[in-house]
Amino acid sequence: MTPAVGVLTLVAITLVWGTTFAVVKEALATIPVPLLLAVRFSLAAACFVGVRFDRRALVPAAWLGLLAFVGFGTQTIGLSLTSASNAAFITGLAVVLTPMVAAVAWRRQVALRAYLAAAVALLGLALLTFGEGGLAGLNAGDVWVLGTALSYALYVVYLGEVAGRASVFALAGLQHLPMALLAWAWAWPVRGALADVPLATFGAIAYLALVATALVAVLQTLAQRVVAAPLAALVFVLEPVFAAGFAAWWLGERLPPVGWWGGGLVVVAMLVSELRLGGRGPFSRSRARAAVDATSPGSRARTR
């Protein structure tokens, strides 16, 4: 794969991720949140059955699976209450929150640019969620998805700490087991609803698990062998833009002008956070490079 083809592949991957918000939201009209997650995670876990076992991945995969489950769970609940566009832009805040999480949890120093990005993102979030109605415009779904952004930021930083301790594919595959187990534990009381789920919904879930998770993970691994992590991270900034566009086409969602301003500011904040001038990332200490790079090479595949 050439670098040019690698970049185009990453753009296509980001487009696929952008579609997942609308696909999940539409599926939730016919299936409860926990059942959707249980079926999705089970299918994704099945895709990694042939991966070689690595004992060193057990503990890190358990923690990664827990964080990913919280991220997926809060996002899916949020999508049942808010628009796909809002959910996409708010989820994108994970990029901005990542250096802040590293500063608090791992006591890393953070460059001034990261604080600037956070301030811009906060303004964008206020415009996106409050809109023209002030505090009355705050949606419970937006609050749930804000929890998603925080969970994903924790995931990214922790992955940066443990990524080199075990096989990449074992780490990616094993984390889906606790995700599936937790989802089925949550879904068990409503498992009978599976009988009433239409075939089209199962098709949507298969797309989420097999294409947006498993296939994308393979394509992303191939593409990022030839595309530098900083460039990949900038491509991924397009995700909420693609998500809003697809939601407008597929679901007929329309953000008000103030919402587009807010979403635009979130994208700008993501760019400010990811853009590295002179080879320096959001963290001012070089030993945090793994956590910075984790925002693109392997971590993004898990969030979709």
C-alpha positions as CSV (number, residue, x, y, z in Angstrom):
1,M,0.0,0.0,0.0
2,T,1.4,3.4,-1.0
3,P,1.1,6.4,1.3
4,A,-1.4,8.0,-1.0
5,V,-3.6,4.9,-1.0
6,G,-3.1,4.7,2.8
7,V,-4.5,8.2,3.3
8,L,-7.5,7.5,1.0
9,T,-8.1,4.3,3.0
10,L,-8.1,6.3,6.3
11,V,-10.6,8.8,4.8
12,A,-12.8,5.9,3.8
13,I,-12.5,4.4,7.3
14,T,-13.4,7.8,8.8
15,L,-16.4,8.0,6.6
16,V,-17.5,4.5,7.8
17,W,-17.2,5.7,11.4
18,G,-19.3,8.7,10.5
19,T,-22.1,6.5,9.3
20,T,-22.3,4.5,12.6
21,F,-24.0,7.3,14.6
22,A,-27.0,7.4,12.2
23,V,-27.1,3.6,11.9
24,V,-27.1,3.1,15.7
25,K,-29.8,5.8,16.2
26,E,-32.1,4.2,13.6
27,A,-31.5,0.7,15.0
28,L,-32.5,1.8,18.5
29,A,-36.1,2.3,17.3
30,T,-36.4,-1.5,17.1
31,I,-34.0,-2.9,19.7
32,P,-33.2,-2.0,23.3
33,V,-29.8,-0.4,24.0
34,P,-28.3,-3.4,25.9
35,L,-29.3,-6.0,23.3
36,L,-27.9,-4.0,20.5
37,L,-24.5,-3.8,22.4
38,A,-24.6,-7.5,23.3
39,V,-25.2,-8.7,19.8
40,R,-22.7,-6.2,18.3
41,F,-19.9,-7.1,20.8
42,S,-20.5,-10.8,20.3
43,L,-20.2,-10.6,16.6
44,A,-17.0,-8.5,16.9
45,A,-15.5,-10.9,19.4
46,A,-16.2,-13.8,17.0
47,C,-14.1,-12.1,14.3
48,F,-11.0,-12.5,16.6
49,V,-11.5,-16.2,17.3
50,G,-8.5,-17.2,15.2
51,V,-6.2,-14.7,16.9
52,R,-3.2,-16.3,18.7
53,F,-3.6,-16.1,22.5
54,D,-1.2,-13.9,24.4
55,R,-1.4,-14.2,28.2
56,R,0.2,-10.8,28.7
57,A,-2.9,-9.2,27.1
58,L,-5.4,-10.6,29.7
59,V,-5.2,-7.8,32.4
60,P,-4.8,-4.9,30.0
61,A,-7.6,-6.2,27.7
62,A,-9.9,-6.5,30.7
63,W,-9.4,-2.8,31.6
64,L,-9.6,-1.8,28.0
65,G,-12.8,-3.8,27.6
66,L,-14.4,-2.1,30.6
67,L,-13.5,1.4,29.4
68,A,-14.8,0.6,25.9
69,F,-18.0,-0.9,27.3
70,V,-18.6,2.3,29.3
71,G,-17.9,4.4,26.2
72,F,-20.1,2.4,23.9
73,G,-22.9,2.2,26.5
74,T,-23.0,5.9,27.3
75,Q,-22.9,6.7,23.6
76,T,-25.7,4.3,22.7
77,I,-27.9,5.6,25.5
78,G,-27.1,9.1,24.4
79,L,-28.0,8.4,20.8
80,S,-31.4,7.3,22.0
81,L,-32.0,10.7,23.5
82,T,-30.1,13.2,21.3
83,S,-29.3,13.7,17.6
84,A,-26.7,11.7,15.7
85,S,-25.0,15.0,14.8
86,N,-24.7,16.2,18.4
87,A,-23.4,12.8,19.5
88,A,-20.7,12.8,16.8
89,F,-19.4,16.2,17.7
90,I,-19.4,15.6,21.4
91,T,-17.7,12.2,21.0
92,G,-15.0,14.1,19.1
93,L,-14.2,15.9,22.3
94,A,-12.2,12.8,23.3
95,V,-9.3,14.1,21.2
96,V,-9.2,17.3,23.3
97,L,-9.8,15.5,26.6
98,T,-7.0,13.0,26.1
99,P,-4.1,15.2,27.2
100,M,-6.1,16.5,30.1
101,V,-6.7,12.9,31.3
102,A,-3.0,12.2,30.9
103,A,-2.2,15.2,33.0
104,V,-4.6,14.2,35.8
105,A,-4.2,10.4,35.9
106,W,-0.6,10.1,34.9
107,R,0.7,13.5,36.1
108,R,1.9,14.5,32.6
109,Q,2.7,18.1,31.8
110,V,0.5,19.6,29.1
111,A,1.5,22.1,26.5
112,L,-0.4,25.4,26.3
113,R,-1.9,24.4,23.0
114,A,-3.9,21.7,24.7
115,Y,-5.5,24.2,27.1
116,L,-6.3,26.4,24.2
117,A,-8.0,23.5,22.4
118,A,-10.0,22.7,25.6
119,A,-11.2,26.3,25.8
120,V,-12.3,26.3,22.2
121,A,-14.0,22.9,22.6
122,L,-15.9,24.1,25.7
123,L,-17.3,27.1,23.8
124,G,-18.2,24.8,20.9
125,L,-19.9,22.4,23.3
126,A,-21.9,25.2,24.9
127,L,-23.2,26.3,21.5
128,L,-23.9,22.8,20.4
129,T,-25.8,21.7,23.5
130,F,-27.5,24.8,24.7
131,G,-28.2,26.3,21.3
132,E,-30.5,29.2,21.2
133,G,-32.5,28.0,24.2
134,G,-29.9,28.5,26.9
135,L,-29.9,26.0,29.7
136,A,-33.4,24.9,28.6
137,G,-31.8,23.5,25.5
138,L,-29.5,21.0,27.4
139,N,-30.4,17.5,26.4
140,A,-29.8,14.5,28.7
141,G,-28.5,12.6,25.7
142,D,-25.7,15.2,25.3
143,V,-24.7,14.6,28.9
144,W,-24.5,10.8,28.4
145,V,-22.3,11.3,25.3
146,L,-20.0,13.7,27.2
147,G,-19.4,10.6,29.4
148,T,-18.5,8.8,26.2
149,A,-15.8,11.3,25.3
150,L,-14.3,11.0,28.8
151,S,-14.3,7.2,28.6
152,Y,-12.7,7.2,25.2
153,A,-10.0,9.6,26.4
154,L,-9.2,7.3,29.4
155,Y,-9.1,4.4,26.9
156,V,-6.7,6.2,24.6
157,V,-4.3,7.1,27.4
158,Y,-4.4,3.7,29.0
159,L,-3.9,2.0,25.6
160,G,-0.8,4.2,25.1
161,E,0.6,2.8,28.4
162,V,-0.1,-0.9,27.7
163,A,0.1,-1.2,23.9
164,G,3.6,-2.5,23.9
165,R,3.1,-5.2,26.5
166,A,1.3,-7.8,24.4
167,S,0.4,-8.7,20.8
168,V,-1.6,-6.0,19.1
169,F,-4.3,-8.4,17.7
170,A,-4.5,-10.3,21.0
171,L,-5.1,-7.1,22.8
172,A,-7.7,-6.0,20.3
173,G,-9.5,-9.3,20.3
174,L,-9.5,-10.1,24.0
175,Q,-11.0,-6.8,25.0
176,H,-14.2,-7.7,23.2
177,L,-14.8,-10.6,25.5
178,P,-15.5,-8.5,28.7
179,M,-17.4,-6.1,26.5
180,A,-19.7,-8.9,25.3
181,L,-20.1,-10.4,28.8
182,L,-20.9,-7.1,30.4
183,A,-23.4,-6.3,27.6
184,W,-25.2,-9.7,28.0
185,A,-25.3,-9.2,31.8
186,W,-27.1,-5.9,31.1
187,A,-29.3,-7.3,28.4
188,W,-30.3,-10.5,30.1
189,P,-33.6,-9.2,31.6
190,V,-34.8,-8.0,28.2
191,R,-33.3,-10.9,26.1
192,G,-36.8,-12.0,25.1
193,A,-37.1,-8.8,23.0
194,L,-34.7,-10.4,20.5
195,A,-37.6,-12.4,19.0
196,D,-39.3,-9.1,17.9
197,V,-36.2,-7.5,16.4
198,P,-36.6,-7.2,12.6
199,L,-34.1,-8.7,10.2
200,A,-33.0,-5.2,9.0
201,T,-31.9,-4.3,12.5
202,F,-29.7,-7.4,12.7
203,G,-28.2,-6.4,9.3
204,A,-27.4,-3.0,10.8
205,I,-25.7,-4.5,13.8
206,A,-23.8,-6.9,11.5
207,Y,-22.5,-3.8,9.6
208,L,-21.5,-2.1,12.9
209,A,-19.6,-5.2,14.1
210,L,-18.1,-6.7,11.0
211,V,-17.5,-3.7,8.8
212,A,-17.2,-0.7,11.2
213,T,-15.2,-2.7,13.8
214,A,-13.5,-5.8,12.5
215,L,-12.8,-5.0,8.8
216,V,-11.9,-1.4,9.7
217,A,-9.4,-2.6,12.3
218,V,-7.6,-4.6,9.6
219,L,-7.6,-1.9,7.0
220,Q,-6.5,0.7,9.5
221,T,-3.5,-1.5,10.5
222,L,-2.5,-1.8,6.9
223,A,-3.0,1.9,6.2
224,Q,-1.1,3.2,9.2
225,R,2.0,1.2,8.3
226,V,2.5,3.8,5.5
227,V,0.8,6.9,7.0
228,A,2.3,8.8,9.9
229,A,0.3,9.0,13.1
230,P,0.0,12.8,13.1
231,L,-1.5,12.8,9.5
232,A,-3.8,9.9,10.4
233,A,-5.1,11.9,13.5
234,L,-5.9,14.9,11.3
235,V,-7.8,12.7,8.9
236,F,-9.9,11.3,11.9
237,V,-10.9,14.9,12.7
238,L,-13.3,14.6,9.7
239,E,-15.4,12.0,11.6
240,P,-18.0,14.3,13.2
241,V,-18.3,16.2,9.9
242,F,-19.0,13.0,8.0
243,A,-21.4,11.9,10.8
244,A,-23.4,15.2,10.6
245,G,-23.6,15.0,6.8
246,F,-24.8,11.4,6.8
247,A,-27.3,12.1,9.6
248,A,-28.7,14.9,7.5
249,W,-29.0,12.7,4.4
250,W,-30.1,9.4,6.1
251,L,-32.2,10.7,9.0
252,G,-33.2,14.2,7.8
253,E,-31.5,15.8,10.9
254,R,-30.8,19.5,10.6
255,L,-28.5,21.3,13.0
256,P,-29.5,25.0,13.6
257,P,-26.9,27.6,12.6
258,V,-25.7,28.0,16.2
259,G,-25.3,24.2,16.3
260,W,-23.1,24.2,13.2
261,W,-21.0,27.0,14.8
262,G,-20.6,24.9,17.9
263,G,-19.7,21.8,15.9
264,G,-17.2,23.8,13.8
265,L,-15.5,25.0,17.0
266,V,-15.2,21.4,18.3
267,V,-13.5,20.4,15.0
268,V,-11.2,23.4,15.3
269,A,-10.3,22.3,18.8
270,M,-9.6,18.8,17.6
271,L,-7.3,20.3,14.9
272,V,-5.5,22.5,17.5
273,S,-5.0,19.5,19.8
274,E,-3.7,17.1,17.1
275,L,-1.7,19.5,14.9
276,R,2.0,19.0,15.8
277,L,4.3,21.8,14.9
278,G,8.0,21.0,15.1
279,G,7.2,17.4,16.0
280,R,5.7,18.3,19.4
281,G,2.4,16.9,20.5
282,P,-0.1,18.2,23.1
283,F,2.1,16.8,25.9
284,S,5.4,18.6,26.6
285,R,7.2,15.5,27.8
286,S,8.5,13.0,25.2
287,R,7.7,10.0,27.3
288,A,4.0,10.7,26.7
289,R,4.4,10.1,22.9
290,A,2.8,6.7,23.2
291,A,-0.4,8.2,24.6
292,V,-0.4,10.9,21.9
293,D,0.1,8.4,19.1
294,A,-2.6,6.2,20.6
295,T,-5.2,8.7,19.4
296,S,-4.7,7.2,16.0
297,P,-2.8,4.0,15.3
298,G,-4.7,1.3,17.2
299,S,-7.1,3.1,19.5
300,R,-9.6,4.5,17.2
301,A,-10.6,1.2,15.8
302,R,-12.1,0.2,19.2
303,T,-14.4,3.2,19.4
304,R,-16.7,2.2,16.6
